[in-house]
Amino acid sequence: MRILFYALICSAPLLARSASAEDMLRGVDLAQPAYSQAELTRADVEAALKHRSAGHEIDLSEKSLNGLDLSGLDLRGVDFRAARLNKARLVGANLDGAILDQAWLIDADLTGASLKDARLFATQMQRLRADGADFSHARVAGDLTGASLRGANFDEADLGADMKNQSMGLMRAVLRSAALEGARFRKANLLSADLRFARATGADFSDANLKNADASGADLVGAIWSGAKTQGLDLDSAQIDAAAAAALKDAQNLDRARRQ
């Protein structure tokens, strides 16, 4: 049995499932109420959480929760599928196992939040602030362009493309121009991920799968590559340590990388 919230305003229609995460913003007016206002309050969400018990799920799918301060709440397992949380604050919130597929988190603040085992497929997270957040074991195949993820934990997370299922196009993590200083990607899947112009100094890619990922123009100085799979990793114009060249010998355009 689910605790259902009924919309107080008209929800925007779901975007076509054939669109890729990077195309979903096209033609969307983020100033319209569905993407800029909230139809519920923090008190409404807290009331639902008080009634949650074993076997009861909380369904906030397709709801407009833009700008709400949900910091510190226990939101484990909550269904936020296609919900709109633009500019919402979820600082220190527990989102372990939460479903955030096709959700909107543009300019949201998840600093220090826990998203272990969460699902973020086709999720819009441009300019997300999630420094120190825990995405370990999560499925993250959304747009994180310009996000701040300093010190975030992506250990054993799946950020890669599913080459067996391309019905929605090339769905993978887009970390273009993201701040990844000190982030951890140990044993993470970054197959075909987009890391162009990311600032990933000191990031830990130990035993990660970076096959066919694009890190052109990225700053990878001080990154850790022990055991990483780098076949086809594009390093055109990327900054790397000269000593890392041996570990990156299978990468593409290694000769075009800038060595420190």
C-alpha positions as CSV (number, residue, x, y, z in Angstrom):
1,M,0.0,0.0,0.0
2,R,1.3,3.4,-0.9
3,I,0.8,6.8,0.8
4,L,-0.2,8.9,-2.2
5,F,-0.1,12.6,-2.5
6,Y,-2.5,14.1,-5.1
7,A,-1.3,17.1,-7.1
8,L,-2.5,20.5,-6.0
9,I,-1.5,22.0,-9.3
10,C,-1.3,20.4,-12.8
11,S,1.8,18.4,-13.3
12,A,3.8,18.9,-16.4
13,P,3.6,16.0,-18.9
14,L,6.3,13.4,-18.8
15,L,8.9,13.8,-21.5
16,A,9.1,11.2,-24.2
17,R,10.9,8.1,-23.1
18,S,12.9,8.1,-26.3
19,A,14.7,11.3,-25.4
20,S,18.2,11.2,-23.9
21,A,19.0,12.9,-20.6
22,E,21.0,15.5,-22.4
23,D,18.0,16.4,-24.7
24,M,15.3,16.7,-22.0
25,L,15.9,20.4,-21.3
26,R,15.3,21.3,-24.9
27,G,12.1,23.3,-25.1
28,V,11.4,23.2,-21.3
29,D,10.5,26.4,-19.7
30,L,12.0,26.1,-16.2
31,A,10.2,29.3,-15.1
32,Q,6.8,27.6,-15.3
33,P,5.2,26.6,-12.0
34,A,5.8,22.9,-12.4
35,Y,9.5,23.5,-12.5
36,S,9.8,26.5,-10.1
37,Q,7.2,26.2,-7.4
38,A,6.1,23.5,-4.9
39,E,2.7,21.9,-4.5
40,L,3.6,20.4,-1.1
41,T,5.4,21.7,2.0
42,R,8.1,20.2,4.2
43,A,5.4,19.6,6.8
44,D,3.4,17.5,4.2
45,V,6.5,15.4,3.6
46,E,7.2,15.0,7.3
47,A,3.6,13.9,7.9
48,A,4.0,11.2,5.4
49,L,7.2,10.0,6.9
50,K,5.6,9.8,10.3
51,H,3.1,7.3,8.9
52,R,5.6,5.2,7.1
53,S,5.9,1.7,8.3
54,A,7.0,-1.6,7.1
55,G,5.3,-2.4,3.8
56,H,4.2,1.2,3.2
57,E,5.9,3.2,0.5
58,I,5.9,6.9,0.0
59,D,5.1,8.0,-3.5
60,L,6.2,11.5,-4.5
61,S,6.5,10.7,-8.2
62,E,5.7,13.5,-10.6
63,K,5.3,16.0,-7.7
64,S,6.6,19.6,-7.8
65,L,8.8,20.1,-4.8
66,N,10.9,22.9,-6.2
67,G,12.7,25.0,-3.6
68,L,11.7,23.0,-0.6
69,D,14.1,22.5,2.3
70,L,14.1,18.8,3.0
71,S,17.5,18.8,4.6
72,G,18.2,16.1,7.2
73,L,15.1,14.1,6.4
74,D,15.0,10.3,6.3
75,L,13.9,9.8,2.7
76,R,15.1,6.2,2.3
77,G,13.3,4.4,-0.5
78,V,11.0,7.2,-1.4
79,D,9.8,7.2,-5.0
80,F,10.7,10.6,-6.6
81,R,10.4,9.3,-10.1
82,A,9.9,12.3,-12.5
83,A,9.5,14.6,-9.5
84,R,10.7,18.2,-9.8
85,L,13.2,19.3,-7.1
86,N,14.9,22.2,-8.8
87,K,16.7,24.4,-6.2
88,A,15.5,22.1,-3.4
89,R,17.7,21.7,-0.3
90,L,18.4,18.1,0.8
91,V,21.6,18.8,2.7
92,G,22.5,15.7,4.8
93,A,19.3,13.9,3.8
94,N,19.2,10.1,3.7
95,L,18.1,9.1,0.2
96,D,19.5,5.6,0.3
97,G,17.6,3.4,-2.2
98,A,15.5,6.3,-3.3
99,I,14.1,6.3,-6.9
100,L,15.0,9.5,-8.7
101,D,14.7,8.3,-12.3
102,Q,13.8,11.1,-14.6
103,A,13.7,13.5,-11.7
104,W,14.7,17.2,-11.9
105,L,17.4,18.4,-9.5
106,I,18.7,21.4,-11.3
107,D,20.6,23.7,-8.9
108,A,19.6,21.5,-6.0
109,D,21.8,21.1,-2.9
110,L,22.6,17.6,-1.7
111,T,25.7,18.4,0.2
112,G,26.6,15.6,2.5
113,A,23.5,13.6,1.5
114,S,23.5,9.8,1.3
115,L,22.3,8.2,-1.9
116,K,23.7,4.7,-1.5
117,D,21.9,2.2,-3.8
118,A,19.7,5.1,-5.2
119,R,18.5,5.1,-8.8
120,L,19.2,8.2,-10.9
121,F,18.4,7.3,-14.5
122,A,17.8,10.1,-17.0
123,T,17.9,12.5,-14.1
124,Q,18.6,16.2,-14.7
125,M,21.2,17.4,-12.2
126,Q,22.9,20.3,-13.9
127,R,24.8,22.5,-11.4
128,L,23.9,20.2,-8.5
129,R,25.8,20.8,-5.3
130,A,26.6,17.4,-3.7
131,D,30.1,17.8,-2.2
132,G,30.8,14.9,0.2
133,A,27.7,13.1,-0.9
134,D,27.6,9.3,-0.9
135,F,26.6,7.7,-4.3
136,S,28.2,4.3,-3.6
137,H,26.5,1.4,-5.4
138,A,24.0,3.9,-7.0
139,R,22.9,3.8,-10.6
140,V,23.7,7.3,-11.9
141,A,23.0,7.8,-15.6
142,G,22.0,11.5,-15.7
143,D,23.2,14.9,-16.6
144,L,25.6,16.4,-14.0
145,T,27.0,19.1,-16.2
146,G,28.6,21.8,-14.0
147,A,27.9,19.9,-10.8
148,S,30.0,20.3,-7.6
149,L,30.9,16.8,-6.4
150,R,34.1,17.5,-4.5
151,G,34.9,14.6,-2.2
152,A,31.8,12.7,-3.3
153,N,31.8,8.9,-3.0
154,F,31.0,6.9,-6.2
155,D,32.6,3.7,-5.1
156,E,31.1,0.7,-7.1
157,A,28.5,3.0,-8.6
158,D,27.2,2.4,-12.1
159,L,27.7,5.6,-14.2
160,G,28.2,3.8,-17.5
161,A,26.2,3.2,-20.6
162,D,24.1,0.1,-20.9
163,M,25.2,-1.0,-24.3
164,K,22.5,-3.7,-24.3
165,N,19.7,-1.3,-23.9
166,Q,19.8,1.8,-26.0
167,S,16.1,2.5,-26.4
168,M,16.7,6.0,-24.8
169,G,19.9,6.7,-26.6
170,L,23.3,6.7,-25.0
171,M,22.3,7.0,-21.4
172,R,25.3,7.4,-19.1
173,A,26.7,9.9,-16.6
174,V,27.5,13.3,-18.0
175,L,30.0,15.0,-15.8
176,R,31.1,17.7,-18.2
177,S,32.8,20.6,-16.5
178,A,31.9,19.1,-13.1
179,A,34.1,19.7,-10.0
180,L,35.3,16.3,-9.0
181,E,38.3,17.2,-6.9
182,G,39.1,14.4,-4.5
183,A,36.0,12.3,-5.5
184,R,36.2,8.5,-5.3
185,F,35.3,6.2,-8.1
186,R,36.8,3.0,-6.9
187,K,35.5,0.0,-8.8
188,A,32.9,2.3,-10.5
189,N,31.6,1.7,-14.0
190,L,32.3,4.8,-16.1
191,L,31.9,3.1,-19.5
192,S,31.5,5.8,-22.1
193,A,30.9,8.4,-19.4
194,D,31.3,12.1,-20.4
195,L,34.1,13.7,-18.3
196,R,35.0,16.5,-20.7
197,F,36.6,19.5,-19.0
198,A,35.9,18.0,-15.6
199,R,38.2,19.2,-12.7
200,A,39.2,15.8,-11.2
201,T,42.5,16.6,-9.5
202,G,43.2,13.9,-6.9
203,A,40.2,11.8,-7.9
204,D,40.5,8.1,-7.2
205,F,39.7,5.8,-10.2
206,S,41.2,2.7,-8.7
207,D,39.9,-0.4,-10.5
208,A,37.3,1.7,-12.3
209,N,36.0,0.9,-15.8
210,L,36.7,4.0,-17.9
211,K,36.6,2.2,-21.3
212,N,35.6,4.6,-24.1
213,A,35.0,7.5,-21.6
214,D,35.7,11.0,-22.9
215,A,37.9,13.0,-20.6
216,S,39.2,15.4,-23.2
217,G,40.2,18.7,-21.7
218,A,39.8,17.4,-18.1
219,D,42.2,18.2,-15.3
220,L,43.3,14.8,-14.0
221,V,46.5,15.8,-12.2
222,G,47.1,13.7,-9.1
223,A,44.4,11.2,-10.0
224,I,44.8,7.6,-9.0
225,W,44.7,5.0,-11.8
226,S,45.7,1.7,-10.0
227,G,43.9,-1.1,-11.8
228,A,41.7,1.2,-13.9
229,K,40.5,0.0,-17.3
230,T,41.4,2.8,-19.7
231,Q,41.0,1.3,-23.2
232,G,39.6,4.0,-25.5
233,L,39.6,6.7,-22.7
234,D,40.0,10.0,-24.7
235,L,42.6,12.2,-23.1
236,D,42.9,14.8,-25.8
237,S,44.1,18.0,-24.2
238,A,43.6,16.5,-20.7
239,Q,46.1,17.4,-18.0
240,I,47.8,14.3,-16.4
241,D,50.8,13.5,-14.3
242,A,53.8,12.4,-16.4
243,A,54.2,9.4,-14.1
244,A,50.6,8.3,-14.9
245,A,51.4,7.7,-18.6
246,A,52.2,4.0,-18.0
247,A,48.9,3.4,-16.3
248,L,47.1,5.2,-19.1
249,K,49.0,3.5,-22.0
250,D,45.7,2.1,-23.4
251,A,44.0,5.4,-23.5
252,Q,43.2,7.3,-26.7
253,N,45.1,10.5,-27.7
254,L,47.6,10.0,-24.8
255,D,50.1,11.7,-27.0
256,R,47.9,14.8,-27.0
257,A,47.5,15.0,-23.2
258,R,49.4,17.7,-21.4
259,R,51.8,16.2,-18.9
260,Q,52.6,17.9,-15.6
